[in-house]
Amino acid sequence: MIRFKTVIGGPARKNDPQTIDLLTGEAIRPCSLVAVVGNKLMKHSAAGKQTQALIITNDYLGGHDIRFNVPSGTTGIAFVCEDDVTYHVLVKGGEKLAIGDKLTSNGDGTLKKAADGDAVIFYAFEKYNVGKNAEQVRVRKA
């Protein structure tokens, strides 16, 4: 299910994000939390661990919108998340979120609620019950 058609939620004056542009080491769904591994963009794979807040956007260079994975071996574009901007990031299925809930990496490119001892990367910026599958949720960088 696509809830939002963009990665960046706003404010509107934030239309010039910093990016990291690298080849992808795997197919990655837009709005996923990513990391630079071996000079390639990969889904962040260390659940609960600290990482830079990088969110991959759709493969607009290849003419694809947010419904299509960024293919492996193509140029991926990851937004370097800023403090005063909202983002639409994938949260694992089944999470029931309230505004302000602490979120961490789920280890597969999605986010989950942070448990004690987990690194907090984002905060939920909307109340939302994620369905069975991962969905986009409006968040802010921690």
C-alpha positions in Angstrom: 0.0 0.0 0.0 1.3 3.4 -0.9 0.3 6.1 1.6 2.6 8.9 0.3 4.0 9.5 -3.1 7.2 11.1 -1.8 10.0 10.4 0.6 10.3 14.0 1.9 7.2 15.2 3.7 8.1 18.8 4.2 8.2 21.6 4.9 7.9 22.8 1.3 11.0 25.1 1.6 13.2 22.0 2.0 13.4 21.0 -1.6 17.2 20.8 -1.8 18.2 17.9 0.3 21.8 16.6 0.6 22.2 13.2 -1.0 24.5 10.3 -1.3 24.6 8.9 -4.8 26.1 5.4 -5.0 25.5 2.1 -6.8 23.1 -0.2 -5.0 24.3 -3.6 -3.9 20.8 -5.0 -3.9 17.2 -4.1 -5.0 15.9 -1.6 -2.4 12.3 -0.5 -1.9 12.0 3.4 -1.9 11.6 4.9 1.6 13.9 2.2 3.2 16.6 3.0 5.7 19.9 2.4 4.0 23.6 2.4 4.9 26.8 2.7 2.9 28.5 -0.8 2.9 31.5 -1.4 0.7 30.9 1.8 -1.2 27.4 0.7 -2.1 23.9 1.5 -0.8 22.4 -1.4 1.0 19.3 -1.8 3.3 20.4 -1.2 6.9 20.9 -4.6 8.3 21.9 -4.1 12.0 18.6 -4.2 14.0 18.6 -1.7 16.9 22.0 -0.3 16.0 23.0 3.3 15.4 23.4 4.5 11.8 23.3 7.7 9.9 19.7 8.6 8.9 19.7 7.8 5.2 16.5 7.1 3.3 16.6 5.9 -0.4 14.3 7.6 -2.8 12.7 6.2 -5.9 14.8 5.6 -9.1 13.6 8.8 -10.8 16.8 8.8 -12.9 15.4 5.6 -14.4 11.9 7.0 -14.8 10.4 5.0 -11.9 8.1 6.3 -9.2 7.9 5.3 -5.6 6.0 2.0 -6.4 9.1 0.4 -7.9 12.2 -0.9 -6.2 15.5 0.7 -7.0 17.3 -2.1 -8.9 20.6 -3.6 -7.8 23.6 -2.2 -9.6 22.0 1.1 -10.5 22.6 4.6 -9.0 20.7 4.9 -5.8 20.0 8.3 -4.3 19.7 8.4 -0.5 18.6 11.5 1.3 20.7 12.7 4.3 17.9 13.3 6.7 17.7 16.7 8.5 16.4 17.6 11.9 13.5 19.9 10.8 12.0 17.9 8.0 9.5 15.1 8.0 10.1 11.9 6.0 8.0 9.0 4.9 9.9 5.9 5.9 8.9 2.2 5.8 7.9 0.8 9.2 7.5 -3.0 9.7 4.1 -4.5 9.6 2.0 -4.7 12.7 3.4 -1.7 14.5 0.9 0.5 16.4 2.5 4.0 16.6 1.7 7.1 18.5 3.2 10.5 17.8 6.6 10.6 19.5 7.3 6.9 19.6 11.0 6.1 19.3 12.0 4.2 16.2 15.0 2.1 15.4 16.3 -0.1 12.6 14.5 -3.4 12.1 17.5 -4.8 10.3 15.8 -5.1 6.9 15.5 -1.5 5.8 12.3 -0.9 7.8 11.9 0.8 11.2 10.3 -0.6 14.3 9.6 0.7 17.8 12.7 1.0 19.8 13.2 -1.2 22.9 15.4 -0.3 25.8 19.0 -0.2 24.7 18.2 0.3 21.0 19.6 3.3 19.1 16.8 5.8 18.3 17.1 7.0 14.7 13.6 8.6 14.2 10.5 9.6 16.0 7.0 8.8 14.8 5.3 12.0 13.6 1.8 10.6 13.2 -0.5 8.1 15.0 -0.8 5.1 12.7 -1.4 1.4 12.9 0.7 -0.3 10.2 -1.0 -3.1 8.4 0.3 -6.6 7.9 3.1 -5.4 5.5 5.6 -2.6 5.9 4.1 0.8 5.1 5.3 4.4 4.9 4.9 6.4 8.1 5.6 10.1 8.6 8.7 10.5 10.9 11.3 13.0 12.1 15.0 12.4 12.6 16.0 11.8 16.3 
